[in-house]
Amino acid sequence: MDTPDPYCATPARPEPGPVAAGERFADCVLCGKATEYPASHPGVTLCPVCEWQEDQRGACSG
Ligand SMILES: [Zn+2]
């Protein structure tokens, strides 16, 4: 049972890049809180909480 089920695999998420000094963090698109991502981060930015919730929702629900 050491083969991960591809059905349940969570897609790799790009790591947040280093935030330059003085650069503001992007706001979470869901709740508006500050994220770990720089404002220049491409694509959707989620705060750790919403990111976790999205992971839960995308996880295999059996
Ligand atoms: Zn959020």
N, CA, C, O and the ligand as a Tripos MOL2 file, in Angstrom:
@<TRIPOS>MOLECULE
protein
  249   247    63     0     0
PROTEIN
NO_CHARGES

@<TRIPOS>ATOM
      1 N           0.8350   -1.2000    0.0000 N.3       1 MET1
      2 CA          0.0000    0.0000    0.0000 C.3       1 MET1
      3 C           0.8680    1.2480    0.0000 C.2       1 MET1
      4 O           0.4670    2.2710    0.5550 O.2       1 MET1
      5 N           2.0460    1.1900   -0.6090 N.am      2 ASP2
      6 CA          2.8810    2.3860   -0.5730 C.3       2 ASP2
      7 C           2.8100    3.1570   -1.8790 C.2       2 ASP2
      8 O           3.6030    4.0690   -2.1170 O.2       2 ASP2
      9 N           1.8450    2.7830   -2.7340 N.am      3 THR3
     10 CA          1.6670    3.5540   -3.9530 C.3       3 THR3
     11 C           0.5400    4.5700   -3.7480 C.2       3 THR3
     12 O          -0.6040    4.2010   -3.4840 O.2       3 THR3
     13 N           0.8780    5.8320   -3.8740 N.am      4 PRO4
     14 CA         -0.1730    6.8500   -3.6820 C.3       4 PRO4
     15 C          -1.2350    6.7390   -4.7560 C.2       4 PRO4
     16 O          -0.9270    6.5650   -5.9350 O.2       4 PRO4
     17 N          -2.4650    6.8390   -4.3470 N.am      5 ASP5
     18 CA         -3.5720    6.8070   -5.2800 C.3       5 ASP5
     19 C          -3.5940    8.1000   -6.0910 C.2       5 ASP5
     20 O          -3.7890    9.1750   -5.5250 O.2       5 ASP5
     21 N          -3.4000    8.0160   -7.3850 N.am      6 PRO6
     22 CA         -3.3370    9.2410   -8.1970 C.3       6 PRO6
     23 C          -4.6420   10.0280   -8.1250 C.2       6 PRO6
     24 O          -4.6660   11.2370   -8.3550 O.2       6 PRO6
     25 N          -5.6930    9.3430   -7.8130 N.am      7 TYR7
     26 CA         -7.0100    9.9780   -7.7240 C.3       7 TYR7
     27 C          -7.0610   10.9730   -6.5700 C.2       7 TYR7
     28 O          -7.7600   11.9840   -6.6210 O.2       7 TYR7
     29 N          -6.2940   10.6500   -5.5260 N.am      8 CYS8
     30 CA         -6.3400   11.4760   -4.3300 C.3       8 CYS8
     31 C          -5.1690   12.4620   -4.2540 C.2       8 CYS8
     32 O          -5.0830   13.2810   -3.3390 O.2       8 CYS8
     33 N          -4.2850   12.3620   -5.2240 N.am      9 ALA9
     34 CA         -3.1060   13.2210   -5.1720 C.3       9 ALA9
     35 C          -3.4940   14.6860   -5.2980 C.2       9 ALA9
     36 O          -4.2870   15.0590   -6.1630 O.2       9 ALA9
     37 N          -2.9360   15.4970   -4.4410 N.am     10 THR10
     38 CA         -3.1860   16.9280   -4.5280 C.3      10 THR10
     39 C          -2.1610   17.5450   -5.4710 C.2      10 THR10
     40 O          -0.9670   17.2630   -5.3620 O.2      10 THR10
     41 N          -2.6150   18.3730   -6.3840 N.am     11 PRO11
     42 CA         -1.6970   18.9860   -7.3330 C.3      11 PRO11
     43 C          -0.6860   19.8700   -6.6240 C.2      11 PRO11
     44 O          -0.9860   20.5310   -5.6310 O.2      11 PRO11
     45 N           0.5100   19.8580   -7.1630 N.am     12 ALA12
     46 CA          1.5600   20.6770   -6.5610 C.3      12 ALA12
     47 C           1.2010   22.1510   -6.6600 C.2      12 ALA12
     48 O           0.6870   22.6280   -7.6720 O.2      12 ALA12
     49 N           1.4850   22.8440   -5.5880 N.am     13 ARG13
     50 CA          1.1660   24.2620   -5.5450 C.3      13 ARG13
     51 C           2.4750   25.0450   -5.5760 C.2      13 ARG13
     52 O           3.4150   24.7140   -4.8540 O.2      13 ARG13
     53 N           2.5380   26.0680   -6.3970 N.am     14 PRO14
     54 CA          3.7720   26.8490   -6.4380 C.3      14 PRO14
     55 C           4.0650   27.4920   -5.0990 C.2      14 PRO14
     56 O           3.1830   28.0650   -4.4580 O.2      14 PRO14
     57 N           5.3040   27.3900   -4.6910 N.am     15 GLU15
     58 CA          5.6990   27.9920   -3.4260 C.3      15 GLU15
     59 C           5.6820   29.5100   -3.5500 C.2      15 GLU15
     60 O           6.0320   30.0670   -4.5910 O.2      15 GLU15
     61 N           5.2720   30.1660   -2.4740 N.am     16 PRO16
     62 CA          5.3310   31.6270   -2.5130 C.3      16 PRO16
     63 C           6.7580   32.1020   -2.6150 C.2      16 PRO16
     64 O           7.6320   31.6350   -1.8840 O.2      16 PRO16
     65 N           6.9920   33.0190   -3.5090 N.am     17 GLY17
     66 CA          8.3440   33.5200   -3.6910 C.3      17 GLY17
     67 C           8.7180   34.4740   -2.5800 C.2      17 GLY17
     68 O           7.8690   34.8900   -1.7910 O.2      17 GLY17
     69 N           9.9850   34.8180   -2.5210 N.am     18 PRO18
     70 CA         10.4220   35.7750   -1.5050 C.3      18 PRO18
     71 C           9.7880   37.1430   -1.7400 C.2      18 PRO18
     72 O           9.6930   37.6120   -2.8740 O.2      18 PRO18
     73 N           9.3700   37.7520   -0.6830 N.am     19 VAL19
     74 CA          8.7460   39.0570   -0.7970 C.3      19 VAL19
     75 C           9.7980   40.1360   -0.5710 C.2      19 VAL19
     76 O          10.4570   40.1770    0.4680 O.2      19 VAL19
     77 N           9.9380   40.9970   -1.5530 N.am     20 ALA20
     78 CA         10.9310   42.0610   -1.4570 C.3      20 ALA20
     79 C          10.5510   43.0370   -0.3540 C.2      20 ALA20
     80 O           9.3760   43.2350   -0.0460 O.2      20 ALA20
     81 N          11.5490   43.6240    0.2130 N.am     21 ALA21
     82 CA         11.3200   44.5980    1.2860 C.3      21 ALA21
     83 C          10.4560   45.7390    0.7660 C.2      21 ALA21
     84 O          10.7240   46.3060   -0.2930 O.2      21 ALA21
     85 N           9.4480   46.0570    1.5040 N.am     22 GLY22
     86 CA          8.5880   47.1660    1.1170 C.3      22 GLY22
     87 C           7.4480   46.7290    0.2250 C.2      22 GLY22
     88 O           6.5040   47.4840   -0.0060 O.2      22 GLY22
     89 N           7.5380   45.4970   -0.2810 N.am     23 GLU23
     90 CA          6.4440   45.0270   -1.1310 C.3      23 GLU23
     91 C           5.3020   44.5330   -0.2530 C.2      23 GLU23
     92 O           5.5200   43.8610    0.7550 O.2      23 GLU23
     93 N           4.1110   44.8700   -0.6440 N.am     24 ARG24
     94 CA          2.9770   44.4510    0.1640 C.3      24 ARG24
     95 C           2.5510   43.0380   -0.2420 C.2      24 ARG24
     96 O           2.8110   42.5790   -1.3540 O.2      24 ARG24
     97 N           1.9040   42.3870    0.6780 N.am     25 PHE25
     98 CA          1.4100   41.0490    0.4010 C.3      25 PHE25
     99 C           0.0780   41.1380   -0.3370 C.2      25 PHE25
    100 O          -0.7010   42.0740   -0.1600 O.2      25 PHE25
    101 N          -0.1460   40.1410   -1.1600 N.am     26 ALA26
    102 CA         -1.4190   40.0850   -1.8700 C.3      26 ALA26
    103 C          -2.5350   39.7470   -0.8890 C.2      26 ALA26
    104 O          -2.3070   39.0920    0.1280 O.2      26 ALA26
    105 N          -3.7170   40.1920   -1.2030 N.am     27 ASP27
    106 CA         -4.8640   39.8600   -0.3650 C.3      27 ASP27
    107 C          -5.4560   38.5280   -0.8020 C.2      27 ASP27
    108 O          -5.4150   38.1760   -1.9810 O.2      27 ASP27
    109 N          -5.9990   37.8020    0.1470 N.am     28 CYS28
    110 CA         -6.6840   36.5570   -0.1560 C.3      28 CYS28
    111 C          -7.9130   36.8750   -1.0120 C.2      28 CYS28
    112 O          -8.6760   37.7870   -0.6930 O.2      28 CYS28
    113 N          -8.0990   36.1280   -2.0870 N.am     29 VAL29
    114 CA         -9.2180   36.4090   -2.9800 C.3      29 VAL29
    115 C         -10.5440   35.9770   -2.3610 C.2      29 VAL29
    116 O         -11.6110   36.3710   -2.8320 O.2      29 VAL29
    117 N         -10.4770   35.1830   -1.3230 N.am     30 LEU30
    118 CA        -11.7070   34.6860   -0.7160 C.3      30 LEU30
    119 C         -12.1350   35.5190    0.4860 C.2      30 LEU30
    120 O         -13.3010   35.8970    0.5940 O.2      30 LEU30
    121 N         -11.2040   35.8080    1.3890 N.am     31 CYS31
    122 CA        -11.5920   36.4960    2.6220 C.3      31 CYS31
    123 C         -10.9430   37.8620    2.7530 C.2      31 CYS31
    124 O         -11.2970   38.6290    3.6490 O.2      31 CYS31
    125 N         -10.0020   38.1780    1.8800 N.am     32 GLY32
    126 CA         -9.4260   39.5170    1.9080 C.3      32 GLY32
    127 C          -8.2850   39.6900    2.8920 C.2      32 GLY32
    128 O          -7.7250   40.7800    3.0070 O.2      32 GLY32
    129 N          -7.9340   38.6320    3.6020 N.am     33 LYS33
    130 CA         -6.8150   38.7310    4.5380 C.3      33 LYS33
    131 C          -5.4950   38.6990    3.7820 C.2      33 LYS33
    132 O          -5.4340   38.2780    2.6260 O.2      33 LYS33
    133 N          -4.4510   39.1450    4.4450 N.am     34 ALA34
    134 CA         -3.1300   39.1270    3.8250 C.3      34 ALA34
    135 C          -2.6540   37.6910    3.6580 C.2      34 ALA34
    136 O          -2.8850   36.8370    4.5150 O.2      34 ALA34
    137 N          -1.9880   37.4470    2.5430 N.am     35 THR35
    138 CA         -1.4710   36.1140    2.2810 C.3      35 THR35
    139 C           0.0340   36.0960    2.4540 C.2      35 THR35
    140 O           0.6470   37.1060    2.8010 O.2      35 THR35
    141 N           0.6210   34.9320    2.2080 N.am     36 GLU36
    142 CA          2.0740   34.8200    2.2600 C.3      36 GLU36
    143 C           2.6880   35.1730    0.9140 C.2      36 GLU36
    144 O           3.9060   35.1280    0.7430 O.2      36 GLU36
    145 N           1.8330   35.5240   -0.0330 N.am     37 TYR37
    146 CA          2.3130   35.7890   -1.3730 C.3      37 TYR37
    147 C           2.5160   37.2820   -1.5930 C.2      37 TYR37
    148 O           1.7560   38.1030   -1.0810 O.2      37 TYR37
    149 N           3.5480   37.6250   -2.3580 N.am     38 PRO38
    150 CA          3.7340   39.0340   -2.7040 C.3      38 PRO38
    151 C           2.6270   39.4960   -3.6300 C.2      38 PRO38
    152 O           2.0160   38.6890   -4.3310 O.2      38 PRO38
    153 N           2.3720   40.7760   -3.6340 N.am     39 ALA39
    154 CA          1.2940   41.3220   -4.4510 C.3      39 ALA39
    155 C           1.5300   41.0370   -5.9350 C.2      39 ALA39
    156 O           0.5930   41.0280   -6.7340 O.2      39 ALA39
    157 N           2.7770   40.8070   -6.2860 N.am     40 SER40
    158 CA          3.0990   40.5600   -7.6910 C.3      40 SER40
    159 C           2.9480   39.0930   -8.0580 C.2      40 SER40
    160 O           3.1930   38.7060   -9.2000 O.2      40 SER40
    161 N           2.5460   38.2800   -7.0950 N.am     41 HIS41
    162 CA          2.3970   36.8460   -7.3500 C.3      41 HIS41
    163 C           1.3070   36.6170   -8.3840 C.2      41 HIS41
    164 O           0.1850   37.0960   -8.2230 O.2      41 HIS41
    165 N           1.6360   35.8780   -9.4560 N.am     42 PRO42
    166 CA          0.6400   35.6360  -10.4960 C.3      42 PRO42
    167 C          -0.4290   34.6480  -10.0450 C.2      42 PRO42
    168 O          -0.1710   33.7490   -9.2450 O.2      42 PRO42
    169 N          -1.6130   34.8310  -10.5660 N.am     43 GLY43
    170 CA         -2.6790   33.8730  -10.2860 C.3      43 GLY43
    171 C          -3.4030   34.1530   -8.9870 C.2      43 GLY43
    172 O          -3.2770   35.2260   -8.3960 O.2      43 GLY43
    173 N          -4.1630   33.1600   -8.5570 N.am     44 VAL44
    174 CA         -5.0000   33.2980   -7.3670 C.3      44 VAL44
    175 C          -4.1400   33.2280   -6.1120 C.2      44 VAL44
    176 O          -3.2740   32.3630   -5.9860 O.2      44 VAL44
    177 N          -4.3850   34.1350   -5.2020 N.am     45 THR45
    178 CA         -3.6650   34.1080   -3.9320 C.3      45 THR45
    179 C          -4.6540   33.8390   -2.7990 C.2      45 THR45
    180 O          -5.6950   34.4870   -2.6890 O.2      45 THR45
    181 N          -4.3030   32.8840   -1.9760 N.am     46 LEU46
    182 CA         -5.1530   32.5200   -0.8480 C.3      46 LEU46
    183 C          -4.3550   32.6190    0.4430 C.2      46 LEU46
    184 O          -3.1590   32.3270    0.4650 O.2      46 LEU46
    185 N          -5.0160   33.0310    1.5150 N.am     47 CYS47
    186 CA         -4.3570   33.0350    2.8120 C.3      47 CYS47
    187 C          -4.2290   31.5820    3.2750 C.2      47 CYS47
    188 O          -4.8960   30.7000    2.7340 O.2      47 CYS47
    189 N          -3.3740   31.3270    4.2750 N.am     48 PRO48
    190 CA         -3.1620   29.9400    4.7170 C.3      48 PRO48
    191 C          -4.4600   29.2350    5.0760 C.2      48 PRO48
    192 O          -4.6110   28.0420    4.8110 O.2      48 PRO48
    193 N          -5.3870   29.9480    5.6680 N.am     49 VAL49
    194 CA         -6.6510   29.3290    6.0910 C.3      49 VAL49
    195 C          -7.4580   28.8790    4.8750 C.2      49 VAL49
    196 O          -7.8770   27.7240    4.7980 O.2      49 VAL49
    197 N          -7.6740   29.7860    3.9310 N.am     50 CYS50
    198 CA         -8.4580   29.4430    2.7490 C.3      50 CYS50
    199 C          -7.7300   28.4030    1.9010 C.2      50 CYS50
    200 O          -8.3550   27.5400    1.2840 O.2      50 CYS50
    201 N          -6.4010   28.4970    1.8780 N.am     51 GLU51
    202 CA         -5.6200   27.5280    1.1320 C.3      51 GLU51
    203 C          -5.8600   26.1260    1.6840 C.2      51 GLU51
    204 O          -6.0310   25.1620    0.9390 O.2      51 GLU51
    205 N          -5.8670   26.0450    2.9980 N.am     52 TRP52
    206 CA         -6.1060   24.7620    3.6620 C.3      52 TRP52
    207 C          -7.5130   24.2580    3.3520 C.2      52 TRP52
    208 O          -7.7160   23.0730    3.0860 O.2      52 TRP52
    209 N          -8.4750   25.1660    3.3890 N.am     53 GLN53
    210 CA         -9.8530   24.7760    3.1250 C.3      53 GLN53
    211 C         -10.0140   24.3020    1.6810 C.2      53 GLN53
    212 O         -10.7480   23.3520    1.4080 O.2      53 GLN53
    213 N          -9.3230   24.9700    0.7660 N.am     54 GLU54
    214 CA         -9.3900   24.5530   -0.6260 C.3      54 GLU54
    215 C          -8.7890   23.1600   -0.7830 C.2      54 GLU54
    216 O          -9.2950   22.3370   -1.5460 O.2      54 GLU54
    217 N          -7.7080   22.9060   -0.0550 N.am     55 ASP55
    218 CA         -7.0780   21.5960   -0.1130 C.3      55 ASP55
    219 C          -8.0400   20.5240    0.3940 C.2      55 ASP55
    220 O          -8.1340   19.4370   -0.1750 O.2      55 ASP55
    221 N          -8.7490   20.8470    1.4690 N.am     56 GLN56
    222 CA         -9.7070   19.9000    2.0260 C.3      56 GLN56
    223 C         -10.8160   19.6160    1.0260 C.2      56 GLN56
    224 O         -11.2490   18.4750    0.8670 O.2      56 GLN56
    225 N         -11.2700   20.6630    0.3560 N.am     57 ARG57
    226 CA        -12.3740   20.5040   -0.5800 C.3      57 ARG57
    227 C         -11.9360   19.7020   -1.7930 C.2      57 ARG57
    228 O         -12.7130   18.9450   -2.3750 O.2      57 ARG57
    229 N         -10.6500   19.8870   -2.1680 N.am     58 GLY58
    230 CA        -10.1700   19.1970   -3.3560 C.3      58 GLY58
    231 C          -9.7070   17.7770   -3.0610 C.2      58 GLY58
    232 O          -9.4520   16.9920   -3.9740 O.2      58 GLY58
    233 N          -9.6020   17.4580   -1.7680 N.am     59 ALA59
    234 CA         -9.1160   16.1360   -1.4070 C.3      59 ALA59
    235 C         -10.1520   15.0760   -1.7490 C.2      59 ALA59
    236 O         -11.3460   15.3500   -1.8660 O.2      59 ALA59
    237 N          -9.6570   13.8670   -1.9040 N.am     60 CYS60
    238 CA        -10.5480   12.7600   -2.2080 C.3      60 CYS60
    239 C         -11.5300   12.5530   -1.0580 C.2      60 CYS60
    240 O         -11.1250   12.3640    0.0890 O.2      60 CYS60
    241 N         -12.8040   12.5890   -1.3710 N.am     61 SER61
    242 CA        -13.7930   12.4790   -0.3010 C.3      61 SER61
    243 C         -14.3120   11.0640   -0.1440 C.2      61 SER61
    244 O         -15.3380   10.8390    0.4970 O.2      61 SER61
    245 N         -13.6090   10.1190   -0.7240 N.am     62 GLY62
    246 CA        -13.9470    8.7310   -0.5540 C.3      62 GLY62
    247 C         -15.2720    8.3870   -1.1790 C.2      62 GLY62
    248 O         -15.7030    7.2360   -1.1190 O.2      62 GLY62
    249 ZN         -8.5570   33.6770    2.9860 Zn       63 ZN63
@<TRIPOS>BOND
     1     1     2 1
     2     2     3 1
     3     3     4 2
     4     3     5 am
     5     5     6 1
     6     6     7 1
     7     7     8 2
     8     7     9 am
     9     9    10 1
    10    10    11 1
    11    11    12 2
    12    11    13 am
    13    13    14 1
    14    14    15 1
    15    15    16 2
    16    15    17 am
    17    17    18 1
    18    18    19 1
    19    19    20 2
    20    19    21 am
    21    21    22 1
    22    22    23 1
    23    23    24 2
    24    23    25 am
    25    25    26 1
    26    26    27 1
    27    27    28 2
    28    27    29 am
    29    29    30 1
    30    30    31 1
    31    31    32 2
    32    31    33 am
    33    33    34 1
    34    34    35 1
    35    35    36 2
    36    35    37 am
    37    37    38 1
    38    38    39 1
    39    39    40 2
    40    39    41 am
    41    41    42 1
    42    42    43 1
    43    43    44 2
    44    43    45 am
    45    45    46 1
    46    46    47 1
    47    47    48 2
    48    47    49 am
    49    49    50 1
    50    50    51 1
    51    51    52 2
    52    51    53 am
    53    53    54 1
    54    54    55 1
    55    55    56 2
    56    55    57 am
    57    57    58 1
    58    58    59 1
    59    59    60 2
    60    59    61 am
    61    61    62 1
    62    62    63 1
    63    63    64 2
    64    63    65 am
    65    65    66 1
    66    66    67 1
    67    67    68 2
    68    67    69 am
    69    69    70 1
    70    70    71 1
    71    71    72 2
    72    71    73 am
    73    73    74 1
    74    74    75 1
    75    75    76 2
    76    75    77 am
    77    77    78 1
    78    78    79 1
    79    79    80 2
    80    79    81 am
    81    81    82 1
    82    82    83 1
    83    83    84 2
    84    83    85 am
    85    85    86 1
    86    86    87 1
    87    87    88 2
    88    87    89 am
    89    89    90 1
    90    90    91 1
    91    91    92 2
    92    91    93 am
    93    93    94 1
    94    94    95 1
    95    95    96 2
    96    95    97 am
    97    97    98 1
    98    98    99 1
    99    99   100 2
   100    99   101 am
   101   101   102 1
   102   102   103 1
   103   103   104 2
   104   103   105 am
   105   105   106 1
   106   106   107 1
   107   107   108 2
   108   107   109 am
   109   109   110 1
   110   110   111 1
   111   111   112 2
   112   111   113 am
   113   113   114 1
   114   114   115 1
   115   115   116 2
   116   115   117 am
   117   117   118 1
   118   118   119 1
   119   119   120 2
   120   119   121 am
   121   121   122 1
   122   122   123 1
   123   123   124 2
   124   123   125 am
   125   125   126 1
   126   126   127 1
   127   127   128 2
   128   127   129 am
   129   129   130 1
   130   130   131 1
   131   131   132 2
   132   131   133 am
   133   133   134 1
   134   134   135 1
   135   135   136 2
   136   135   137 am
   137   137   138 1
   138   138   139 1
   139   139   140 2
   140   139   141 am
   141   141   142 1
   142   142   143 1
   143   143   144 2
   144   143   145 am
   145   145   146 1
   146   146   147 1
   147   147   148 2
   148   147   149 am
   149   149   150 1
   150   150   151 1
   151   151   152 2
   152   151   153 am
   153   153   154 1
   154   154   155 1
   155   155   156 2
   156   155   157 am
   157   157   158 1
   158   158   159 1
   159   159   160 2
   160   159   161 am
   161   161   162 1
   162   162   163 1
   163   163   164 2
   164   163   165 am
   165   165   166 1
   166   166   167 1
   167   167   168 2
   168   167   169 am
   169   169   170 1
   170   170   171 1
   171   171   172 2
   172   171   173 am
   173   173   174 1
   174   174   175 1
   175   175   176 2
   176   175   177 am
   177   177   178 1
   178   178   179 1
   179   179   180 2
   180   179   181 am
   181   181   182 1
   182   182   183 1
   183   183   184 2
   184   183   185 am
   185   185   186 1
   186   186   187 1
   187   187   188 2
   188   187   189 am
   189   189   190 1
   190   190   191 1
   191   191   192 2
   192   191   193 am
   193   193   194 1
   194   194   195 1
   195   195   196 2
   196   195   197 am
   197   197   198 1
   198   198   199 1
   199   199   200 2
   200   199   201 am
   201   201   202 1
   202   202   203 1
   203   203   204 2
   204   203   205 am
   205   205   206 1
   206   206   207 1
   207   207   208 2
   208   207   209 am
   209   209   210 1
   210   210   211 1
   211   211   212 2
   212   211   213 am
   213   213   214 1
   214   214   215 1
   215   215   216 2
   216   215   217 am
   217   217   218 1
   218   218   219 1
   219   219   220 2
   220   219   221 am
   221   221   222 1
   222   222   223 1
   223   223   224 2
   224   223   225 am
   225   225   226 1
   226   226   227 1
   227   227   228 2
   228   227   229 am
   229   229   230 1
   230   230   231 1
   231   231   232 2
   232   231   233 am
   233   233   234 1
   234   234   235 1
   235   235   236 2
   236   235   237 am
   237   237   238 1
   238   238   239 1
   239   239   240 2
   240   239   241 am
   241   241   242 1
   242   242   243 1
   243   243   244 2
   244   243   245 am
   245   245   246 1
   246   246   247 1
   247   247   248 2
@<TRIPOS>SUBSTRUCTURE
     1 MET1         2 RESIDUE 1 A MET
     2 ASP2         6 RESIDUE 1 A ASP
     3 THR3        10 RESIDUE 1 A THR
     4 PRO4        14 RESIDUE 1 A PRO
     5 ASP5        18 RESIDUE 1 A ASP
     6 PRO6        22 RESIDUE 1 A PRO
     7 TYR7        26 RESIDUE 1 A TYR
     8 CYS8        30 RESIDUE 1 A CYS
     9 ALA9        34 RESIDUE 1 A ALA
    10 THR10       38 RESIDUE 1 A THR
    11 PRO11       42 RESIDUE 1 A PRO
    12 ALA12       46 RESIDUE 1 A ALA
    13 ARG13       50 RESIDUE 1 A ARG
    14 PRO14       54 RESIDUE 1 A PRO
    15 GLU15       58 RESIDUE 1 A GLU
    16 PRO16       62 RESIDUE 1 A PRO
    17 GLY17       66 RESIDUE 1 A GLY
    18 PRO18       70 RESIDUE 1 A PRO
    19 VAL19       74 RESIDUE 1 A VAL
    20 ALA20       78 RESIDUE 1 A ALA
    21 ALA21       82 RESIDUE 1 A ALA
    22 GLY22       86 RESIDUE 1 A GLY
    23 GLU23       90 RESIDUE 1 A GLU
    24 ARG24       94 RESIDUE 1 A ARG
    25 PHE25       98 RESIDUE 1 A PHE
    26 ALA26      102 RESIDUE 1 A ALA
    27 ASP27      106 RESIDUE 1 A ASP
    28 CYS28      110 RESIDUE 1 A CYS
    29 VAL29      114 RESIDUE 1 A VAL
    30 LEU30      118 RESIDUE 1 A LEU
    31 CYS31      122 RESIDUE 1 A CYS
    32 GLY32      126 RESIDUE 1 A GLY
    33 LYS33      130 RESIDUE 1 A LYS
    34 ALA34      134 RESIDUE 1 A ALA
    35 THR35      138 RESIDUE 1 A THR
    36 GLU36      142 RESIDUE 1 A GLU
    37 TYR37      146 RESIDUE 1 A TYR
    38 PRO38      150 RESIDUE 1 A PRO
    39 ALA39      154 RESIDUE 1 A ALA
    40 SER40      158 RESIDUE 1 A SER
    41 HIS41      162 RESIDUE 1 A HIS
    42 PRO42      166 RESIDUE 1 A PRO
    43 GLY43      170 RESIDUE 1 A GLY
    44 VAL44      174 RESIDUE 1 A VAL
    45 THR45      178 RESIDUE 1 A THR
    46 LEU46      182 RESIDUE 1 A LEU
    47 CYS47      186 RESIDUE 1 A CYS
    48 PRO48      190 RESIDUE 1 A PRO
    49 VAL49      194 RESIDUE 1 A VAL
    50 CYS50      198 RESIDUE 1 A CYS
    51 GLU51      202 RESIDUE 1 A GLU
    52 TRP52      206 RESIDUE 1 A TRP
    53 GLN53      210 RESIDUE 1 A GLN
    54 GLU54      214 RESIDUE 1 A GLU
    55 ASP55      218 RESIDUE 1 A ASP
    56 GLN56      222 RESIDUE 1 A GLN
    57 ARG57      226 RESIDUE 1 A ARG
    58 GLY58      230 RESIDUE 1 A GLY
    59 ALA59      234 RESIDUE 1 A ALA
    60 CYS60      238 RESIDUE 1 A CYS
    61 SER61      242 RESIDUE 1 A SER
    62 GLY62      246 RESIDUE 1 A GLY
    63 ZN63       249 GROUP 0 **** ****
